C-alpha cells in the first residue's frame, strides 16, 4: 500500500551546475557585467523571495552588476524604480492591473512574464493543452500527455463521467488551480466519489518511481531527477481501496546519490528532445521562466509524458541556479536601455 508524505529526492545531472554547487569557480566572462547597474524589481511572496533570493544569488548578482529591488505591490509601479526588468510571481486582479498599466506605460522594461501568458499554467484544465497539441514525435522519442478529465460536478457522478471519457484506473486527482502541490491517487470507482471538485483527473502512468524536472530559464535547460510515486500493478488495484493523499509528491529534502536506480529508469530524456520541447513551449506559451515535470513510461526508452508544468518554479532547488539566472538576466540587458538614474550613485 502506498503511503503519503514527501517521497522526493533530487540528484544533480548537469556537470557545470555540479561544479558550481561544489564551490568550484567557473569562468564568468561569458556574460560580462553591463556598463551600468541592471535594476531588477521583484514582486514575490515572502516565502518565494526567501527561497529564490538566497545569499549566493545576491552575491553573484552584485559581482555582475545586478541589483535586486523589492517592489511594493500596493503602489503603482511607475512611482517606483526605475527598473530594467520586473520579476514577479503574484496573483490577483489588483496586481495584474498594476502590471499591465506599467507595461503599457513602459514598453522598454522587460516583464518576466506577461500575466496573460502565466494564466495558462495556473489552470490545470488548460495547462497541458499546448503539449497535447504539439504531439511531439522525434527520432529521439515521443512526448505526449496522459489522458485527463476536468471534473466540476457532483462527486457521485464522477465514476460515470470517468467511464464515458474512457479513463483507466488508477487516477491521479489534482486541484484545478495549480497553486497547490497536493494530489490524490484513486484506485477504485467508489473512491472517486470521495474527491472534491473542481479538479483534474489524470491517468496514472507507471514510470519506475522517477520523475524528471526540466527547468527552463530563457534558452537554458537544466534537468534533475526526483523520486516520484511507485509503479502500480494489478495487485495494488485489487488490494487497495480509497483515496491516498500526497501533500507533495516530490521534494529536494534528501539526496539520491546513494539510490540504487535502474539505469533504464534513471536515464535522462535525450537532450535534443528536451531542446525541441522547450523551444516550442516557449514560443507557444510566451513564457521564459517555467518548468516541466516529465516521466518515462516504464518499460520504454523513448515514450515520455508531461504531467505538470509550473511558472517560476523553485529555482533555488536547482544546483547552480545563481549562475544560470544571472547569465539570463544579463542576456536580457543586451537590449538598448535608456540611461536611467543609478540607485548606488544616489542619483535617484
Secondary structure as the mmCIF struct_conf table of DSSP 4:
data_model
#
loop_
_struct_conf.conf_type_id
_struct_conf.id
_struct_conf.beg_label_comp_id
_struct_conf.beg_label_asym_id
_struct_conf.beg_label_seq_id
_struct_conf.end_label_comp_id
_struct_conf.end_label_asym_id
_struct_conf.end_label_seq_id
BEND BEND1 UNK A 5 UNK A 5
STRN STRN1 UNK A 9 UNK A 12
HELX_RH_AL_P HELX_RH_AL_P1 UNK A 15 UNK A 21
TURN_TY1_P TURN_TY1_P1 UNK A 22 UNK A 23
HELX_RH_3T_P HELX_RH_3T_P1 UNK A 29 UNK A 31
HELX_LH_PP_P HELX_LH_PP_P1 UNK A 32 UNK A 34
BEND BEND2 UNK A 35 UNK A 36
STRN STRN2 UNK A 38 UNK A 43
HELX_RH_AL_P HELX_RH_AL_P2 UNK A 46 UNK A 52
BEND BEND3 UNK A 53 UNK A 53
HELX_RH_AL_P HELX_RH_AL_P3 UNK A 55 UNK A 63
TURN_TY1_P TURN_TY1_P2 UNK A 64 UNK A 65
STRN STRN3 UNK A 66 UNK A 70
TURN_TY1_P TURN_TY1_P3 UNK A 73 UNK A 74
BEND BEND4 UNK A 75 UNK A 75
HELX_RH_3T_P HELX_RH_3T_P2 UNK A 77 UNK A 79
BEND BEND5 UNK A 80 UNK A 80
BEND BEND6 UNK A 84 UNK A 84
STRN STRN4 UNK A 85 UNK A 88
BEND BEND7 UNK A 92 UNK A 92
HELX_RH_AL_P HELX_RH_AL_P4 UNK A 93 UNK A 105
TURN_TY1_P TURN_TY1_P4 UNK A 107 UNK A 108
BEND BEND8 UNK A 109 UNK A 109
STRN STRN5 UNK A 110 UNK A 112
BEND BEND9 UNK A 113 UNK A 113
HELX_RH_AL_P HELX_RH_AL_P5 UNK A 115 UNK A 122
STRN STRN6 UNK A 123 UNK A 123
TURN_TY1_P TURN_TY1_P5 UNK A 124 UNK A 128
HELX_RH_AL_P HELX_RH_AL_P6 UNK A 129 UNK A 134
STRN STRN7 UNK A 136 UNK A 138
TURN_TY1_P TURN_TY1_P6 UNK A 139 UNK A 140
STRN STRN8 UNK A 141 UNK A 144
STRN STRN9 UNK A 148 UNK A 151
BEND BEND10 UNK A 153 UNK A 153
HELX_RH_3T_P HELX_RH_3T_P3 UNK A 155 UNK A 157
HELX_RH_AL_P HELX_RH_AL_P7 UNK A 158 UNK A 165
TURN_TY1_P TURN_TY1_P7 UNK A 166 UNK A 166
BEND BEND11 UNK A 169 UNK A 170
STRN STRN10 UNK A 171 UNK A 175
BEND BEND12 UNK A 176 UNK A 176
STRN STRN11 UNK A 177 UNK A 177
TURN_TY1_P TURN_TY1_P8 UNK A 178 UNK A 179
STRN STRN12 UNK A 183 UNK A 186
BEND BEND13 UNK A 188 UNK A 188
HELX_RH_AL_P HELX_RH_AL_P8 UNK A 189 UNK A 192
TURN_TY1_P TURN_TY1_P9 UNK A 193 UNK A 194
BEND BEND14 UNK A 197 UNK A 198
STRN STRN13 UNK A 199 UNK A 203
TURN_TY1_P TURN_TY1_P10 UNK A 208 UNK A 209
STRN STRN14 UNK A 210 UNK A 217
TURN_TY1_P TURN_TY1_P11 UNK A 218 UNK A 219
STRN STRN15 UNK A 220 UNK A 227
HELX_LH_PP_P HELX_LH_PP_P2 UNK A 229 UNK A 231
HELX_RH_AL_P HELX_RH_AL_P9 UNK A 234 UNK A 239
BEND BEND15 UNK A 242 UNK A 242
STRN STRN16 UNK A 243 UNK A 246
BEND BEND16 UNK A 247 UNK A 247
BEND BEND17 UNK A 249 UNK A 249
BEND BEND18 UNK A 252 UNK A 253
STRN STRN17 UNK A 254 UNK A 255
TURN_TY1_P TURN_TY1_P12 UNK A 257 UNK A 258
HELX_RH_AL_P HELX_RH_AL_P10 UNK A 263 UNK A 266
HELX_LH_PP_P HELX_LH_PP_P3 UNK A 267 UNK A 270
HELX_RH_AL_P HELX_RH_AL_P11 UNK A 271 UNK A 285
BEND BEND19 UNK A 288 UNK A 288
STRN STRN18 UNK A 289 UNK A 296
TURN_TY1_P TURN_TY1_P13 UNK A 298 UNK A 299
BEND BEND20 UNK A 301 UNK A 302
STRN STRN19 UNK A 303 UNK A 311
BEND BEND21 UNK A 312 UNK A 312
HELX_RH_3T_P HELX_RH_3T_P4 UNK A 315 UNK A 317
BEND BEND22 UNK A 318 UNK A 318
TURN_TY1_P TURN_TY1_P14 UNK A 319 UNK A 320
HELX_RH_AL_P HELX_RH_AL_P12 UNK A 321 UNK A 332
TURN_TY1_P TURN_TY1_P15 UNK A 333 UNK A 334
BEND BEND23 UNK A 335 UNK A 335
HELX_LH_PP_P HELX_LH_PP_P4 UNK A 337 UNK A 339
TURN_TY1_P TURN_TY1_P16 UNK A 343 UNK A 346
#
